[in-house]
Amino acid sequence: MDAYKKAGVDIDAGEQLVDSIKEMTHDSGLGAFGGMLPLKDFMTPDPVLVSGTDGVGTKLLVANQANKHNTIGIDLVAMCVNDVLAQGAKPLFFLDYLGTGALKTIVASDVIAGVVEGTKQAGAKLIGGETAEMPAMYGNGHYDLAGFAVGIADRSALLDKNDVAEGDVLIGIDSNGLHSNGYSLVRDILFNQNDVKLTDIIDGHSYGEELLRPTRIYVNSVLPLIQDKLVVSAAHITGGGLLDNVARILPTGLNAEVDSSKWKIPAIMTELKRLGGLSATDMERTFNLGIGFVLVVKPEKVDEVLAKLANTDNHAQVIGSITQGSQKVIINGDH
């Protein structure tokens, strides 16, 4: 056994993982010192690169608990590319970082398979990444993920909150459950405060299936709307929920009024509210409440936007409007 392997780092396993990623992506260029993507096919009169980085948080602990790792990579891609999309940009490429105590190639391959699937859903390309084996940093079997996405848009097509005006309409696109936010609270409520098992049933399926349902990627549904200039602004509903994320796209002097009776709150969220005794504010600032992406559109464009979204895999509805105010999000309705 060589000295580095004896210290806990297996270089051969890392090389095997790179080979398996090459097979998954059909890209023999992976493994170089840097990833490359030609820009000539994406050039516009005034191109702007838009970048985003994120992780998956403690949803990783649920994946470990369930020993199911093949969808967590989709979450990683989604959290990054949805942010880039909210700026009005088309995701171009993605890089991932996997840090672990001891590299288990089967687990790592499952994780990367999810990343590859996520980039396919986003219409982006996985051009590189890093796998770090650090035995003193992570507990046995544990790992962490981070992702980095870069997109492109013409400067004139970038979404600008200053274009939002009183009377504009809010369209909410449904989430796919919890997505990748609030899992520290979720785990505390389910596994510490209550004796919930991953095999227990909620809303017709197991908690394990519910908690590991991958974050929805909205690129294929929303990007065409942006390119057709049907969207004024957009918000990806992540940590902070509707309250904080919709507030980020409000200019001075305007509020967003949301009516939560316009859509169904997912069963997992109402059950977490019950089991944890959560307040309305706890819910609003922790979970997406069933809305993963919000579009601001002009009133005369609402029917066209809804009709186009109806032809996608995502369900959408009008959830509110822009009113005079002080950059606050007001959520009405019994949620």
VENGI-V853923 format. One record per residue. N is the residue number from 1. RES is the residue in one letter. PHI is phi in whole degrees, -180 to 180 (999 if undefined). Layout:
n: [N	N]
res: [RES	RES]
phi: [PHI	PHI]
This chain:
n: [1	2	3	4	5	6	7	8	9	10	11	12	13	14	15	16	17	18	19	20	21	22	23	24	25	26	27	28	29	30	31	32	33	34	35	36	37	38	39	40	41	42	43	44	45	46	47	48	49	50	51	52	53	54	55	56	57	58	59	60	61	62	63	64	65	66	67	68	69	70	71	72	73	74	75	76	77	78	79	80	81	82	83	84	85	86	87	88	89	90	91	92	93	94	95	96	97	98	99	100	101	102	103	104	105	106	107	108	109	110	111	112	113	114	115	116	117	118	119	120	121	122	123	124	125	126	127	128	129	130	131	132	133	134	135	136	137	138	139	140	141	142	143	144	145	146	147	148	149	150	151	152	153	154	155	156	157	158	159	160	161	162	163	164	165	166	167	168	169	170	171	172	173	174	175	176	177	178	179	180	181	182	183	184	185	186	187	188	189	190	191	192	193	194	195	196	197	198	199	200	201	202	203	204	205	206	207	208	209	210	211	212	213	214	215	216	217	218	219	220	221	222	223	224	225	226	227	228	229	230	231	232	233	234	235	236	237	238	239	240	241	242	243	244	245	246	247	248	249	250	251	252	253	254	255	256	257	258	259	260	261	262	263	264	265	266	267	268	269	270	271	272	273	274	275	276	277	278	279	280	281	282	283	284	285	286	287	288	289	290	291	292	293	294	295	296	297	298	299	300	301	302	303	304	305	306	307	308	309	310	311	312	313	314	315	316	317	318	319	320	321	322	323	324	325	326	327	328	329	330	331	332	333	334	335]
res: [M	D	A	Y	K	K	A	G	V	D	I	D	A	G	E	Q	L	V	D	S	I	K	E	M	T	H	D	S	G	L	G	A	F	G	G	M	L	P	L	K	D	F	M	T	P	D	P	V	L	V	S	G	T	D	G	V	G	T	K	L	L	V	A	N	Q	A	N	K	H	N	T	I	G	I	D	L	V	A	M	C	V	N	D	V	L	A	Q	G	A	K	P	L	F	F	L	D	Y	L	G	T	G	A	L	K	T	I	V	A	S	D	V	I	A	G	V	V	E	G	T	K	Q	A	G	A	K	L	I	G	G	E	T	A	E	M	P	A	M	Y	G	N	G	H	Y	D	L	A	G	F	A	V	G	I	A	D	R	S	A	L	L	D	K	N	D	V	A	E	G	D	V	L	I	G	I	D	S	N	G	L	H	S	N	G	Y	S	L	V	R	D	I	L	F	N	Q	N	D	V	K	L	T	D	I	I	D	G	H	S	Y	G	E	E	L	L	R	P	T	R	I	Y	V	N	S	V	L	P	L	I	Q	D	K	L	V	V	S	A	A	H	I	T	G	G	G	L	L	D	N	V	A	R	I	L	P	T	G	L	N	A	E	V	D	S	S	K	W	K	I	P	A	I	M	T	E	L	K	R	L	G	G	L	S	A	T	D	M	E	R	T	F	N	L	G	I	G	F	V	L	V	V	K	P	E	K	V	D	E	V	L	A	K	L	A	N	T	D	N	H	A	Q	V	I	G	S	I	T	Q	G	S	Q	K	V	I	I	N	G	D	H]
phi: [999	-73	-61	-68	-66	-64	-80	113	-117	-106	-64	-62	-63	-64	-67	-63	-65	-60	-61	-69	-67	-58	-68	-67	-97	57	-125	-73	-80	-63	106	-74	-73	-155	-89	-129	-145	-62	-101	-61	-78	-118	-70	-129	-57	-140	-72	-129	-86	-122	-119	-153	-139	-166	-133	-116	68	-80	-60	-59	-68	-69	-60	-65	-62	-89	53	-133	-122	-87	-117	-65	-69	-64	-56	-60	-63	-59	-62	-87	-71	-66	-66	-62	-60	-64	-86	100	-105	-88	-63	-103	-145	-142	-131	-123	-128	-121	-111	-148	-77	-139	-71	-105	-63	-66	-64	-62	-64	-64	-60	-67	-59	-66	-62	-61	-64	-63	-66	-63	-63	-89	69	-112	-125	-81	-110	167	172	-143	-118	-114	-105	-134	-60	-87	-96	-123	-69	-58	84	-93	-151	-132	-131	-141	-136	-139	-118	-128	-125	-141	-155	-72	-54	-68	-98	-64	-78	-131	-62	-72	-87	-73	-136	-57	96	-63	-110	-98	-111	-102	-101	-59	-84	-111	108	-71	58	-131	-129	85	-72	-65	-71	-58	-66	-64	-66	-76	-103	-101	-76	-133	-97	-81	-106	-63	-86	-63	-103	-137	54	90	-147	-74	-61	-59	-65	-64	-72	-104	-62	-70	-58	-73	-103	-101	-59	-64	-85	-96	-57	-61	-67	-66	-65	-87	59	-99	-119	-87	-157	-154	-135	-90	-89	-119	-57	104	63	-63	-58	-82	-79	-69	-61	-67	-110	-102	-77	-58	93	-129	-114	-118	-105	-116	-111	-73	-78	-80	-145	-93	-73	-57	-59	-62	-78	-67	-72	-64	-61	-69	-68	-98	60	-78	-82	-60	-66	-55	-66	-67	-100	-111	-115	-80	61	104	-118	-98	-151	-121	-110	-103	-133	-72	-53	-75	-103	-61	-61	-66	-63	-64	-65	-68	-68	-65	-91	-111	-82	-108	-90	-140	-157	-70	-122	168	-153	-96	-129	-67	171	-135	61	-116	-106	-111	-105	-102	104	-91	-125]
